[in-house]
């Protein structure tokens, strides 16, 4: 009887542990879902999530995009038209591990400064050493309350970060505030392809394959479930262009990249 009692107690304990684990997993998935929808938990969730996946972030970018994200970033830097003001101060918003900051700073002829702003400090720390020019200044800052003077930036760029901001319109207006007249703002972000076969393959990859690989490599249960949901809920290309215009940007344009998997938007402060 004592042996049976001990076995019963062990079984009950394991049931309790499994139940708690399932409950915690369900809570984590619910939080990721709410963050993707733009709920009040978004800011805290995104900041914590990116801080936790920072050690594997660059590796996952290369693996999950098959390296094509590098060419997208080069296109975005080119769209910034920085050669018109090569000695100016440029903002890299939601800078993450400073890929874009370092890329811009290393351009031949660039002699200005790049302010890499992100509110997840571990991401910025992970990018330390990428800049070989000493022209990049990492700054821990929120996209909706930038510690920069109005009209102080010769241009601004954000790569795969604007959809993570808690308050898209507030962030657009804040970028507009810090730009000098005539300065350009470039957004590089994931998009949804319109061509049916590409769209079907893209959605299948984003919904099923990416969460499995991302979760396994990063060790984070929900980060790569949040990603496809946040992309699905992000404004379509025409809508984003309209919201940029509403925030004060002029001459807003956009173009699709790689069958519409990503898109570039740009506009200027009039």
C-alpha positions in Angstrom: 0.0 0.0 0.0 2.7 2.6 0.8 4.3 1.9 -2.7 0.9 2.4 -4.4 0.4 5.6 -2.4 3.7 6.9 -3.4 3.1 6.1 -7.0 -0.3 7.9 -6.8 1.3 10.9 -5.2 4.0 11.0 -8.0 1.3 10.7 -10.7 -0.7 13.5 -9.1 2.4 15.7 -8.9 3.3 15.1 -12.5 -0.3 15.9 -13.6 -0.1 19.2 -11.6 3.3 20.1 -13.2 2.0 19.3 -16.7 -1.1 21.3 -16.1 0.9 24.3 -14.9 3.2 24.0 -17.9 0.3 23.9 -20.3 -1.3 26.8 -18.5 1.9 28.9 -18.7 2.2 28.1 -22.4 -1.4 29.1 -23.1 -0.8 32.3 -21.2 2.3 33.1 -23.3 0.6 32.4 -26.6 -2.4 34.6 -25.5 0.0 37.4 -24.6 1.8 37.1 -28.0 -1.6 37.2 -29.7 -2.7 40.3 -27.8 0.6 42.0 -28.6 0.3 41.3 -32.3 -3.2 42.8 -32.2 -1.7 46.0 -30.7 -3.2 45.6 -27.3 -1.9 47.4 -24.1 0.6 44.5 -23.5 2.4 45.1 -26.8 5.1 47.5 -25.6 6.2 45.4 -22.6 5.9 42.1 -24.6 8.0 43.3 -27.5 10.7 44.8 -25.3 11.0 41.6 -23.3 10.8 39.3 -26.3 13.6 41.1 -28.3 15.7 41.3 -25.2 15.4 37.5 -24.7 16.1 36.5 -28.3 18.9 39.0 -28.8 21.7 36.3 -28.7 20.2 34.4 -31.6 18.6 37.2 -33.5 21.2 37.7 -36.3 21.5 34.0 -36.9 17.8 33.6 -37.2 17.5 36.5 -39.6 20.0 34.9 -42.0 18.4 31.4 -41.7 14.8 32.4 -41.9 15.2 34.7 -44.8 17.9 32.6 -46.6 20.1 35.7 -46.4 17.9 37.9 -48.6 17.3 40.3 -45.8 20.8 41.7 -46.4 19.9 42.8 -50.0 16.6 44.3 -48.7 18.6 46.4 -46.2 21.0 47.6 -48.9 18.0 48.7 -51.0 16.6 50.6 -47.9 19.9 52.4 -47.3 20.0 53.4 -51.0 16.5 54.7 -50.9 17.5 57.0 -48.0 19.3 59.3 -50.5 21.9 60.0 -47.9 24.4 61.3 -50.6 22.5 64.5 -50.7 23.6 65.2 -47.1 26.5 62.8 -46.5 27.6 64.7 -43.3 24.3 64.8 -41.6 22.9 62.9 -38.6 20.7 59.9 -39.5 18.3 58.0 -37.3 18.1 54.2 -37.5 14.8 53.6 -35.7 14.2 50.3 -33.9 17.8 49.6 -34.7 18.0 46.2 -33.1 21.5 44.7 -33.5 22.6 47.7 -35.6 22.8 46.0 -39.0 21.4 49.1 -40.8 23.4 51.6 -38.7 26.7 49.8 -39.5 25.8 49.4 -43.2 25.0 53.1 -43.6 28.1 54.2 -41.7 30.3 52.1 -43.9 29.0 53.6 -47.2 31.8 55.1 -49.2 31.5 58.9 -49.0 29.4 58.9 -45.8 30.9 61.2 -43.2 28.0 61.9 -40.9 26.6 60.2 -37.8 24.1 57.4 -37.3 21.9 57.3 -34.2 20.8 53.7 -33.6 17.8 53.9 -31.4 16.0 50.9 -29.8 14.3 50.3 -26.5 15.7 46.8 -26.1 19.2 47.4 -24.7 20.3 43.7 -25.1 19.8 44.1 -28.9 22.0 47.1 -29.1 24.6 45.5 -27.0 24.5 42.4 -29.3 25.3 44.7 -32.2 28.4 46.2 -30.6 31.4 45.8 -32.8 29.6 45.8 -36.1 30.4 49.5 -36.7 34.0 49.8 -37.9 33.9 53.5 -38.5 33.1 54.9 -35.1 30.2 56.8 -36.6 27.4 54.9 -34.9 25.9 56.0 -31.6 23.6 53.4 -29.9 20.8 55.0 -27.9 18.2 53.3 -25.7 15.0 55.0 -26.7 11.3 54.4 -27.5 10.2 55.2 -31.0 7.3 57.3 -29.8 9.5 59.5 -27.5 12.8 60.1 -29.1 15.5 62.0 -27.2 16.3 64.1 -30.3 15.8 67.8 -31.1 13.1 68.7 -33.6 14.5 69.1 -37.1 17.9 67.6 -36.1 18.1 64.6 -38.5 19.1 64.6 -42.1 17.2 61.3 -42.7 15.6 58.4 -40.9 15.2 54.7 -41.6 13.5 51.7 -39.9 14.0 48.1 -41.0 11.6 45.4 -39.8 10.7 47.4 -36.7 7.9 49.8 -37.3 5.2 47.1 -37.0 6.5 46.3 -33.4 5.9 49.9 -32.2 3.1 50.4 -29.8 1.5 53.3 -31.6 2.3 53.4 -35.3 0.8 56.8 -35.9 2.6 58.3 -32.9 5.9 56.9 -34.1 5.4 58.3 -37.6 4.7 61.7 -36.2 7.7 61.5 -33.9 10.0 60.7 -36.8 8.5 63.5 -38.8 9.3 65.9 -35.8 13.0 65.0 -35.7 13.6 65.3 -39.4 14.9 68.4 -41.1 12.8 69.9 -43.9 13.4 67.9 -47.1 14.8 64.9 -45.1 13.7 61.5 -46.1 12.2 58.7 -44.1 12.4 55.1 -45.3 10.5 52.1 -44.0 11.5 48.5 -44.8 8.9 46.0 -43.6 7.5 42.6 -44.3 4.4 42.6 -46.6 1.9 40.1 -47.9 2.4 39.0 -51.6 -0.6 39.6 -53.9 0.2 36.9 -56.4 -1.9 33.9 -55.3 0.8 31.0 -55.5 3.4 33.2 -53.8 1.0 34.3 -51.2 -0.1 30.7 -50.4 3.5 29.6 -50.0 4.5 32.6 -48.0 1.6 32.2 -45.6 2.3 28.5 -45.1 5.9 29.3 -44.3 5.1 32.1 -42.0 2.4 30.2 -40.1 3.9 26.8 -39.8 7.6 26.5 -40.7 8.9 29.8 -39.3 7.5 29.3 -35.8 9.0 25.8 -35.6 12.5 26.8 -36.7 12.4 30.1 -34.9 11.2 28.6 -31.6 13.7 25.8 -31.8 16.8 28.0 -32.5 15.8 31.0 -30.3 14.5 28.9 -27.4 11.6 31.4 -27.2 8.1 29.8 -27.2 6.2 32.7 -28.7 8.5 35.2 -30.5 8.2 33.5 -33.8 4.5 33.0 -33.4 4.1 36.8 -32.7 6.1 37.6 -35.9 3.6 36.2 -38.5 0.6 37.5 -36.6 2.2 41.0 -36.3 2.9 41.0 -40.1 -0.7 39.8 -40.9 -2.1 42.7 -38.8 0.2 45.4 -40.1 -1.3 47.8 -42.6 -1.1 46.9 -46.3 1.2 48.9 -48.5 -1.4 51.5 -49.7 -2.7 52.0 -46.1 0.7 52.5 -44.7 1.5 55.1 -47.4 -1.8 56.9 -46.5 -0.9 56.9 -42.8 2.6 58.3 -43.6 0.9 61.1 -45.5 -1.5 61.7 -42.6 1.5 62.0 -40.3 2.9 64.9 -42.4 5.1 63.2 -45.0 5.0 64.4 -48.6 5.8 62.6 -51.9 5.1 59.2 -50.2 6.0 56.3 -52.5 6.4 52.5 -52.1 7.6 49.5 -54.0 7.4 45.8 -53.4 10.5 43.6 -53.0 10.9 39.9 -53.9 7.4 39.2 -55.1 5.9 41.4 -52.3 7.4 39.5 -49.4 8.8 42.9 -48.2 8.1 46.5 -49.2 9.9 49.8 -49.1 8.1 53.0 -48.3 9.6 56.5 -48.3 8.5 60.0 -48.0 10.0 63.4 -47.0 9.3 66.1 -44.5 7.9 68.9 -46.5 
